[in-house]
Amino acid sequence: MTSVSPGPSFPPQDWTVADLLEYFGDVPSERVRMVPTPGTATEHDLLETEARTGRICELIDGVLVEKPMGWYESVLAVALGRFLGNYLEQNPRGLLSGEAGFLRTVSGRTRAPDVAFVTWERIGSHSPRRQKILPVPPDLAIEIVSEGNTPAEMDRKLREYFAAGVRLVWYIDASTRTAMSYTGPDQGEPLHEDGLLTGGDVLPGFELSLRALFAAAEDVGAGPDPPAQS
């Protein structure tokens, strides 16, 4: 499909539902919300939908698109956040957000990475306590790839992240126990289970093996020490 620049008349009047789904990366139809009418949704609608339904969506060119997130993928995101949080306790460079942490990327789009890190420099004067949606992109965006995600969707999101100024992107595939670490839209390093997620210039000195991440999500013995028994 020829690319279309979003604007006041998006989506084009001659588009079908199939055209709209293809535009978003061949996402399943059940993930595209028809209320508000595609092309008219706002950030207010994004927040209201989450509050009313408990479902996390992303706002893409005036359309609410639900994020697929299974229980295990959420467990992985929390485990990864714990490792990153431990690093940030010793290196207080910024803040982490979880799967409902909305951030603006490029114009007209609000994303919610499964885990995101934003430096204090980028947060600037935007007080986190007053923000329902942080008006800046993250420095590190992490997506736990779910069965409901499509390759075209993830490629589109990757390019959008870097166009917005994201510096590092990790895609973690729970089904294959692999990951991709990107420093640019066409600069990705594949990682297998013995590979290391490294923070590069974004989180200097941070290293985490995929094996340790999956162990923390699956094996109680690999997690933090249990509380002492009285």
Secondary structure as GFF3:
##gff-version 3
##sequence-region A 1 230
A	DSSP	alpha_helix	17	23	.	.	.	ID=ss1
A	DSSP	three_ten_helix	29	31	.	.	.	ID=ss2
A	DSSP	alpha_helix	43	53	.	.	.	ID=ss3
A	DSSP	beta_strand	57	60	.	.	.	ID=ss4
A	DSSP	beta_strand	63	66	.	.	.	ID=ss5
A	DSSP	alpha_helix	71	90	.	.	.	ID=ss6
A	DSSP	beta_strand	94	97	.	.	.	ID=ss7
A	DSSP	beta_strand	102	104	.	.	.	ID=ss8
A	DSSP	beta_strand	109	111	.	.	.	ID=ss9
A	DSSP	beta_strand	115	119	.	.	.	ID=ss10
A	DSSP	alpha_helix	120	123	.	.	.	ID=ss11
A	DSSP	three_ten_helix	128	130	.	.	.	ID=ss12
A	DSSP	beta_strand	133	134	.	.	.	ID=ss13
A	DSSP	beta_strand	140	145	.	.	.	ID=ss14
A	DSSP	alpha_helix	151	164	.	.	.	ID=ss15
A	DSSP	beta_strand	168	173	.	.	.	ID=ss16
A	DSSP	beta_strand	178	184	.	.	.	ID=ss17
A	DSSP	beta_strand	187	191	.	.	.	ID=ss18
A	DSSP	beta_strand	196	198	.	.	.	ID=ss19
A	DSSP	beta_strand	207	209	.	.	.	ID=ss20
A	DSSP	alpha_helix	210	218	.	.	.	ID=ss21
A	DSSP	three_ten_helix	220	222	.	.	.	ID=ss22
###
